[in-house]
């Protein structure tokens, strides 16, 4: 039962401090084999290590005192003789760039969709570009009925069907089932299938086990989503944080929606098509009015709504509540990404009172823009936010119609009083907050280390090379 001897190369320390703050907050240089096992070991390894909650002593025993050896087995599917381990934890990707391990993947998703899951595909392609992984886009945006097409996105390689050995399906699990019903087995045959599934609730619904069985492994955008999937499938799950990057933005002035540029503007950009009750704008309206007296004209709230919200029955109540306060503005419509980010950048603080988020891309983009952020301290955004930015919450059972296939499940109800207090604090410290957060700072750098396309691309590349090494 002893594992064969490891090549000396695997025992070398990482060349730079590993950049995953979930498990290496102490900034230690560790053996490459330890880094690789933590990041890309099978599900049992990840469950045992339980990174993010492990003690300092256990971390040091695993990484520095060869505790990782207990996980090596002669016939482990995570092959210790595979070339992908040679650079675990290292920033040298010469072998990959020289084509030693040829990897080509299909990216199936809404590549031209002007919505969150469309941006997921585009960021996935950007991350693969950054590490020279060859890919082909299989765009299924025509299956969408509610989103405008992003005509500016032009894939470098396009196909109507998957053509490579590995396929990443970047879409909700329900949409994967719909894709199978509409497109048939040609989208699933003769390829290693990875489901990169967004999910926003703490549990996955029962009855969808067969859909998870359509893929060979699952990539999760957050620890929260990983834990949700574990409840329903035995498929291997890997936490693969998405890439976040900002394109050139179109500059906007806040005077486009408030009287003068000195007004402090809180902004909440959201898409009601992604379930209005989940986005929960009413909580923000209540918190804003609780935090700031109606006569306080130095603050404003902008609800930046993607698309036309009037098609949603619950929207009228939001509109009525907003119209009762002249400082609350609604800007709706589908904007180019450059315009949407420009409006976000013109504001002073992003607030997300969501009841659940799989990742929280709008929050992440605000961090890159240097804005202070506040968000419910629940679900995917907790992975990358600071404690003082998180809003207290209590569990709440979902009501019928709140979310598809969610009978009997629950999500978070943000505490309006806590949100109001934190909004007042951000406003009171607005000068210090702007000066600190708009400048390069350690927090922003930590975020970029984890979510910059090249950082994310390295993680993808290591896992994809592991798959190819094992199955060829």
PEMO-V337968 format. One record per residue. N is the residue number from 1. RES is the residue in one small letter. SS is DSSP state (a for helix, b for strand, c for the rest). PHI is phi in radians with two decimals (* if undefined). Layout:
N/RES/SS/PHI  N/RES/SS/PHI
This chain:
1/x/c/*  2/x/c/-1.46  3/x/c/-1.29  4/x/c/-1.15  5/x/c/-1.02  6/x/c/-1.54  7/x/c/-1.04  8/x/a/-0.99  9/x/a/-1.04  10/x/a/-1.25  11/x/a/-1.56  12/x/c/-1.09  13/x/b/-1.28  14/x/c/-1.01  15/x/c/-1.26  16/x/c/-2.32  17/x/c/-1.07  18/x/c/-1.06  19/x/c/-1.85  20/x/c/-1.77  21/x/c/-1.17  22/x/c/-1.16  23/x/c/-2.20  24/x/c/-2.25  25/x/c/-1.18  26/x/c/-1.40  27/x/c/1.16  28/x/c/-1.51  29/x/c/-1.54  30/x/c/-2.18  31/x/b/-1.00  32/x/a/-1.04  33/x/a/-1.12  34/x/a/-1.15  35/x/a/-1.05  36/x/a/-1.17  37/x/a/-1.13  38/x/a/-1.14  39/x/a/-1.34  40/x/a/-2.33  41/x/c/-1.19  42/x/c/-1.22  43/x/a/-1.06  44/x/a/-1.11  45/x/a/-1.11  46/x/a/-1.15  47/x/a/-1.16  48/x/a/-1.14  49/x/a/-1.22  50/x/c/0.88  51/x/c/-1.07  52/x/c/1.72  53/x/c/-2.25  54/x/c/-1.36  55/x/c/-1.33  56/x/a/-1.06  57/x/a/-1.11  58/x/a/-1.16  59/x/a/-1.02  60/x/a/-1.17  61/x/a/-1.13  62/x/a/-1.20  63/x/a/-1.49  64/x/a/-1.82  65/x/c/-2.09  66/x/c/1.10  67/x/a/-1.11  68/x/a/-1.17  69/x/a/-1.09  70/x/a/-1.15  71/x/a/-1.64  72/x/c/-1.52  73/x/c/-2.30  74/x/c/-1.02  75/x/c/-2.00  76/x/c/-1.09  77/x/c/-1.12  78/x/c/-1.56  79/x/c/-1.17  80/x/c/-1.34  81/x/c/-1.70  82/x/c/-1.38  83/x/a/-1.14  84/x/a/-1.16  85/x/a/-1.38  86/x/a/-1.11  87/x/a/-2.04  88/x/c/-1.03  89/x/c/1.39  90/x/c/-1.79  91/x/c/-1.74  92/x/c/-1.63  93/x/c/-2.10  94/x/a/-1.10  95/x/a/-1.06  96/x/a/-1.09  97/x/a/-1.18  98/x/c/-1.56  99/x/c/1.41  100/x/c/-1.08  101/x/c/-2.06  102/x/c/-1.35  103/x/c/-2.15  104/x/b/-2.35  105/x/b/-2.30  106/x/b/-1.69  107/x/b/-1.95  108/x/b/-1.79  109/x/b/3.03  110/x/c/-1.62  111/x/c/-1.10  112/x/c/-1.81  113/x/b/-1.32  114/x/c/-1.52  115/x/c/-2.77  116/x/a/-1.03  117/x/a/-1.25  118/x/a/-1.24  119/x/a/-1.14  120/x/a/-1.04  121/x/a/-1.16  122/x/a/-1.15  123/x/a/-1.23  124/x/a/-1.08  125/x/a/-1.16  126/x/a/-1.12  127/x/a/-1.13  128/x/a/-1.19  129/x/a/-0.99  130/x/a/-1.17  131/x/c/-2.08  132/x/c/1.04  133/x/c/-1.50  134/x/b/-1.32  135/x/b/-2.55  136/x/b/-2.19  137/x/b/-1.45  138/x/b/-1.98  139/x/b/-1.48  140/x/c/-2.08  141/x/a/-1.08  142/x/a/-1.13  143/x/a/-1.35  144/x/c/-1.37  145/x/c/-2.11  146/x/c/-2.08  147/x/c/-2.08  148/x/c/-1.32  149/x/b/-1.43  150/x/c/-1.57  151/x/c/-1.33  152/x/c/-1.38  153/x/c/-1.43  154/x/c/-2.11  155/x/c/-1.16  156/x/c/-1.32  157/x/c/-2.55  158/x/b/-2.38  159/x/c/-2.57  160/x/c/-1.41  161/x/c/-2.44  162/x/c/-1.06  163/x/c/-2.23  164/x/c/-1.97  165/x/c/-1.24  166/x/b/-2.16  167/x/b/-2.24  168/x/b/-1.87  169/x/b/-1.65  170/x/b/-1.78  171/x/c/-2.95  172/x/c/-1.09  173/x/a/-1.02  174/x/a/-1.14  175/x/a/-1.22  176/x/a/-1.11  177/x/a/-1.10  178/x/a/-1.11  179/x/a/-1.07  180/x/a/-1.10  181/x/a/-1.15  182/x/a/-1.56  183/x/a/-1.87  184/x/c/1.45  185/x/a/-1.25  186/x/a/-1.10  187/x/a/-1.52  188/x/c/-2.31  189/x/c/-1.42  190/x/c/1.00  191/x/c/-2.71  192/x/b/-1.38  193/x/b/-1.84  194/x/b/-2.00  195/x/b/-1.68  196/x/b/-1.74  197/x/c/-1.79  198/x/c/-1.34  199/x/c/-2.77  200/x/c/-2.06  201/x/c/-1.87  202/x/c/-1.27  203/x/c/-2.36  204/x/c/-1.58  205/x/c/-1.25  206/x/c/-1.27  207/x/c/1.68  208/x/c/-1.93  209/x/a/-1.01  210/x/a/-1.11  211/x/a/-1.24  212/x/a/-1.08  213/x/c/-1.24  214/x/c/-1.28  215/x/c/-1.98  216/x/c/-1.57  217/x/b/-2.69  218/x/b/-2.13  219/x/b/-1.80  220/x/b/-1.97  221/x/c/-1.30  222/x/c/-2.71  223/x/a/-1.10  224/x/a/-0.98  225/x/a/-1.17  226/x/a/-0.99  227/x/a/-1.12  228/x/a/-1.13  229/x/a/-1.18  230/x/a/-1.04  231/x/c/-1.28  232/x/c/-2.22  233/x/c/-2.42  234/x/c/-1.72  235/x/c/-1.09  236/x/b/-1.09  237/x/b/-2.16  238/x/b/-2.17  239/x/b/-1.34  240/x/c/-2.21  241/x/c/-1.00  242/x/c/-1.30  243/x/c/-1.35  244/x/c/-2.31  245/x/c/-2.58  246/x/c/-1.90  247/x/c/-1.39  248/x/c/-0.98  249/x/c/-1.85  250/x/c/-1.58  251/x/c/-1.18  252/x/c/-2.27  253/x/c/-1.96  254/x/a/-1.15  255/x/a/-1.20  256/x/a/-1.24  257/x/c/-2.40  258/x/c/-2.29  259/x/c/-1.19  260/x/c/-2.56  261/x/c/-1.30  262/x/c/-1.45  263/x/c/-1.24  264/x/b/-1.45  265/x/b/-1.96  266/x/b/-1.49  267/x/b/-2.27  268/x/b/-2.28  269/x/b/-1.52  270/x/b/-2.72  271/x/b/-2.01  272/x/a/-1.17  273/x/a/-1.18  274/x/a/-1.66  275/x/c/1.36  276/x/a/-1.05  277/x/a/-1.14  278/x/a/-1.22  279/x/a/-1.24  280/x/c/1.07  281/x/a/-1.17  282/x/a/-1.07  283/x/a/-1.09  284/x/a/-1.23  285/x/a/-1.05  286/x/a/-1.10  287/x/a/-1.15  288/x/a/-1.07  289/x/a/-1.24  290/x/a/-1.29  291/x/a/-1.35  292/x/c/-2.25  293/x/c/-1.02  294/x/c/-1.01  295/x/c/-1.47  296/x/c/-1.42  297/x/c/-1.55  298/x/c/-1.51  299/x/b/-2.26  300/x/b/-2.62  301/x/b/-2.25  302/x/b/-2.02  303/x/b/-1.67  304/x/b/-1.70  305/x/b/-1.77  306/x/b/-1.40  307/x/c/1.51  308/x/c/-1.83  309/x/a/-1.35  310/x/a/-1.18  311/x/a/-1.31  312/x/c/-1.71  313/x/c/-0.98  314/x/c/-1.38  315/x/a/-1.19  316/x/a/-1.02  317/x/a/-1.13  318/x/a/-1.13  319/x/a/-1.11  320/x/a/-1.13  321/x/a/-1.13  322/x/a/-1.20  323/x/a/-1.21  324/x/c/-1.34  325/x/c/-2.39  326/x/c/-1.15  327/x/c/-1.47  328/x/b/-1.73  329/x/b/-2.09  330/x/b/-2.10  331/x/b/-2.11  332/x/b/-2.02  333/x/c/2.24  334/x/c/-1.65  335/x/c/-1.83  336/x/c/-1.03  337/x/a/-1.02  338/x/a/-1.11  339/x/a/-1.25  340/x/a/-1.07  341/x/a/-1.24  342/x/a/-1.12  343/x/a/-1.16  344/x/a/-1.02  345/x/a/-1.14  346/x/a/-1.33  347/x/c/-1.60  348/x/c/-1.96  349/x/b/-2.82  350/x/b/-1.62  351/x/b/-2.19  352/x/b/-2.21  353/x/c/-1.57  354/x/c/-1.02  355/x/c/-1.61  356/x/c/-2.93  357/x/c/-2.51  358/x/c/-1.27  359/x/c/-2.42  360/x/c/1.79  361/x/a/-1.10  362/x/a/-1.11  363/x/a/-1.17  364/x/a/-1.07  365/x/a/-1.16  366/x/a/-1.11  367/x/a/-1.07  368/x/a/-1.14  369/x/a/-1.40  370/x/c/1.54  371/x/c/-1.49  372/x/b/-1.07  373/x/b/-2.33  374/x/b/-2.32  375/x/b/-2.73  376/x/b/-0.95  377/x/c/-1.42  378/x/c/-2.60  379/x/c/1.50  380/x/a/-1.05  381/x/a/-1.18  382/x/a/-1.11  383/x/a/-1.02  384/x/c/-2.16  385/x/c/-1.80  386/x/c/-1.55  387/x/a/-1.04  388/x/a/-1.34  389/x/a/-1.68  390/x/b/-1.67  391/x/b/-1.60  392/x/c/-1.11  393/x/b/-2.68  394/x/b/-2.27  395/x/b/-1.21  396/x/b/-2.47  397/x/b/-1.25  398/x/c/-1.22  399/x/c/-1.53  400/x/c/-0.97  401/x/c/1.55  402/x/c/-1.16  403/x/c/-2.77  404/x/c/-1.18  405/x/c/1.01  406/x/c/-2.04  407/x/c/-1.03  408/x/c/1.44  409/x/c/-1.62  410/x/b/-2.45  411/x/b/-2.59  412/x/b/-1.71  413/x/b/-1.99  414/x/b/-1.12  415/x/c/-1.41  416/x/a/-1.11  417/x/a/-1.11  418/x/a/-1.14  419/x/a/-1.10  420/x/a/-1.07  421/x/a/-1.08  422/x/a/-1.23  423/x/a/-1.14  424/x/a/-1.12  425/x/a/-1.12  426/x/a/-1.08  427/x/a/-1.11  428/x/a/-1.10  429/x/c/-1.76  430/x/a/-1.04  431/x/a/-1.19  432/x/a/-1.12  433/x/a/-1.10  434/x/a/-1.11  435/x/a/-1.08  436/x/a/-1.36  437/x/a/-1.44  438/x/c/-1.45  439/x/c/-1.53  440/x/c/-1.01  441/x/c/-2.55  442/x/a/-1.07  443/x/a/-1.11  444/x/a/-1.12  445/x/a/-1.14  446/x/a/-1.09  447/x/a/-1.12  448/x/a/-1.15  449/x/a/-1.04  450/x/a/-1.50  451/x/a/-2.12  452/x/c/-1.07  453/x/a/-0.90  454/x/a/-1.22  455/x/a/-1.08  456/x/a/-1.17  457/x/a/-1.03  458/x/a/-1.07  459/x/a/-1.12  460/x/a/-1.03  461/x/a/-1.07  462/x/a/-1.08  463/x/a/-1.21  464/x/a/-1.12  465/x/a/-1.17  466/x/a/-1.09  467/x/a/-1.11  468/x/a/-1.09  469/x/a/-1.05  470/x/a/-1.38  471/x/a/-1.60  472/x/c/-1.42
